[in-house]
Amino acid sequence: LVRAKIWLDPFTKENPGIKVDYLRMTTNEAAQKALTEYRAGRTNMDVFMSSSDWLGLVKDALAPYQPTTWSDLDPRFRHGSMQDGWTAVDFDSLIEVIAWRTDRVPSAQAPKTLDQLADSKWKGRTGTVKVREPFIFAMNSIYGEKVATEKIDRLAALDSRVFPSIAALSEGLGAGEIDIAWGISGARAARLKASGVPVDFVQQEPPMTLNETMAAGRLAKNPYAAALVMEYVTNVKTMEASDKAEPGRVFGNTKGAFTIPLAANVFVYPEIPPEQFKELNRIVERKFIRSR
């Protein structure tokens, strides 16, 4: 809710006739709730918000609404189509970085790439997030499954402490529970550094980003209000204001000027088909969670 307030407060100020109830859940909880309510034909959800990789699981519950900003967004920030019967748009992007405690890891020695991070000298000193399915999908897409598996196995051998969310990972790094965090967002790392915590960070190589997405619910009771929210959040002025309020993120509106430009080589996590997601989940459980 704290991050959403960056755009939620000015939206409600400009639209006093619209009352917004924001229910915060984990991505998994939100997806399960959206699907369960849709299948039951009863829902209070007008707008669905989650990370883009989950869209393949919940697309049946989403409406085919394209805001007027649709064509302004980088294609990597648009999902579905009118022909597909559902759509979603990404309103910001959490660029992944490698962050480290400067009081424990000299910046000159800190890993700047995933290959450097996979060095056995960092074993037992790292932390990451539980949701690594999109990361494995990205590695397979970039390197091919054989090479990707070798690289992923080296990272798994670090025995990283697994945190339930990016927020928890950030808190763990800030509290000194780990020396190095990977799978953390640039915005979280920048916030730690700005608050005086001895932390520095660098965009990981290869660059990857987890987009935060928004879609109107297929059974929305207030579809006009849902459309207004999506129009407002994807407007270039809103995105530029959000960037100034919380630097460290990436935005897909091609008409804007942002702190971190969206590079062509950044791999944006796409929606993952349900069956493929299940297989990726089994890999994550086996390599990063059950092995601990």
N, C-alpha and C positions, 0 to 999 in steps of 0.2 A: 504493500500500500504506500510506503514511503516514496518509492520511485514513481509510482503512478500519480502521486499528488503533484508532480512536476507539471503534468498537463491537465490532471483532473481538477485542480483548484481553479485555474483560469477558465476551463471549460464551463464549470458550474457557475462561475461568475458571469460569463457571457450568455449563459442559457439558464437563467434562474427558474424557469418553468419545468426544468428536467431534474428530477431527483435521482441521484446515482447511488446505488447500493453496491459496494465493492466487496465481493467475497474472495478472500485470499486462501488458496490451497496449494499443495504441491502440484506439479504438472500432471503426475499420475492420477491424483485424486480428482483434479479438474476434468481430465479426459474421461474417467470412469463415470463421474457424475453427469457430464454432458450426454454421454451415450445412453446411460441408464434412463435418464429423464426423457430423452428423445424417443427411445424405444417404447416407453410407457405412454407417450403422447402427452406428457405433462411436464412443463418446465417453467422456471422463472428466469431463465437465461436469455437475455437479449443480445449480449455480446460475449463471445468466447475469446479468452486471451490465454496464450500459452507459448511455448517455444515451437518453432516451425517444424521440427522433426516429428512432432506428434500429430500433425495434420492428417497423415495417411490413416490414422486410427479413428479419427473423429469426423471425417469429412461428410459422412451421412447426416450429421446433425447440423451442418453449416449451410447457410443460404447462398445463392448465387448473386451476391451483391458486389458490384464494382464501384468504388467511390470515384468521383470525378478526377482524383489525383492518380488514378490507376496508371495512366500512360506516362506520368512523371517519375514513376518508381523504376529503379533498376529491375530488369526482368528477374533477377535472383531474389527480389523482395516481393514477388507476386506469385500466388499459388492458385491452382485450379483455373477455371474459366466458366463463362456462361454455358458453353457447350458441355463442360464436365458436370454442371449442375451444382457447383459449389465454388466459392472463392475465399481467399484470405489475403491480407496484406501485412507486411512486416513494418512495424512502426519504429523500431530501433534494433540495434545489433550489438551483441556482447562479443567484442573481439577478444580472442583468447590470448593470454600472455603467460609467461613464466615469471613468477615473482619470488623474491628471496629476502631473507632477513639480512640486512647489511651488517648487523652486529655479529653475525655468525658466518656469513659467506661473503668474502671480499668481492666487490662487483667485478673486478678484473678476472676472477676465477669462476664467477657464476655461469651456469649453463645458459646459452642464448638460443639454442635450437633443441628440438626433441632428441636428436642424435646425441648431443652433448649431455643432455639430461639423463639419457639411458646409461651413462657411465656407472659402473658398480660402486664408485666412491660415494655416490649419493644414496646408496641403499639405506633404508631406515630413516631417512631425513626428509622425505617428501610426502606430500598429500595431494589428493585430487578429489573429484566428485564421483558420486555413485553412478550417475547417468553418463556412461561412456559409449553408448551405442552409436550416436551420431559421429563420434570421433573415429570409431573403428570403420564405420561406413566411409568416412572421408579418407582415411588412410588407404583403404582398399581401392577407392576411386583414383587416388593420386598415384599410388605406387604399383597397383596390381596386388592380388591377394597374397602371392608368395612372398614378395619383399615386405609387404605391409605386415604380414604375420610375424616375420623375423623381427621387425622393428617394435611391434606391439609386445612381443614376448620379452624383449629387453626392458621395455618400460614396466611390464608386469613384474619383472624380477626385482624391481626396486622396493617391492612390498610397501607401496604408498599407503598411508593412512587414508581411508575412504570416508569422506564427509557426505552427508545427505543432500547438501545443496551448495551452490556457489557462495551464498551468504555465510553458511557454516564454515566453509573452507576459508573464507576471508577472515572470519573471527578466529579460527584456529591459527592462522598465520600471524594475525595481530597479537594473539595471546602467547605466541612462542611455542605452540604445541608442535609445530613443524618448522623446518628451516627453509623449505622450498615448496611453492605451490604451483601446480600446473593444472590447466583446465579452469583457471580463475579468470574472471573478466577484467579487462583493462580498467573499467569504471570502478570496480571494487578495489583493485590495487592502487589506483590513483587516489581514491578516497583515504585509504590507509596512509599513504605517503603524505598527503596533504594534512592529515591530522597529527603528524609528528611521529608516527610509528616508524622505526628504522627499517623501511622496506623500499626496494627498488624493483623495477620490472622492465621487461622487454617483450615486444610482440613476438610470439613463437614463430619458428620456421619449421615446417610450412605453415603459412597463416591460415587460420580457420576462424569462423565466427558463427555463433549461435544467435539466430534472429528471434526477436519477440514479435509474435504475430497477433492479429486481431481479425475476427470474422463475426458477421451477424448470424444469430441462431436461426435455423430453419423454422422453428416454432416460436420465434420471438413474439411476445405480446405487445412490444413497443418497437416495431421495426423502424419507424421514422426516427425515434430517439437513437436507436442503434446506428442508423446511417449518419446522423449528425456527429456522433462520437467518432466514427471512422473517418469522416471528412475532416474533422478538426485535428485529430491526432496525426494524420498523414499530410497535413498541409505543411508546406515548406517553412512558413513562419513559426509554426509550433515546433517543428523539428530543430530549427536553428535556436529557438529559445531553450529547448530542452538540452541542447548541446552546450550552451553557455552555462546552464544551471548545474550540469553534471558532465564535465568532459570525460573522455575515455571510451566513448561509444562510437559506433559507426551508423550512419543514416543513409537510406537508399534513395531519397528524393534527389534526382539528378539536377534540379534547378537550384539547390542550396549550396552554401559555402560552410563547411564544417571543419572542426578541429582536426579530425582524422579523415582524410579522403578515402573513399571506398576504392581500393586498388583492384585492378582486373584479375590479379592472381589469388585473391582471397577466396578460399573455398567456403561457400555459404552452405551450412547444413540444410539439405532439402527435406521435404516430407519423405518418410520412409514407409514403404508398404508394410502392412501388419505382419505378414508371414516373415518377411525379412527382418523386421524389428524383433520378433520373437527369437530368431536365430542369433541375432547380434546380442540380445539380452543373455542368452545362454553362454556366449563367449565372454561377456563381461563378468558374469557370475563366476565362471570357471577360472578366469585369469586374474581378476582384480579383487574379488570378494571372498569366495570360498577358499582360495589359496592361502588366505591370511590366517 
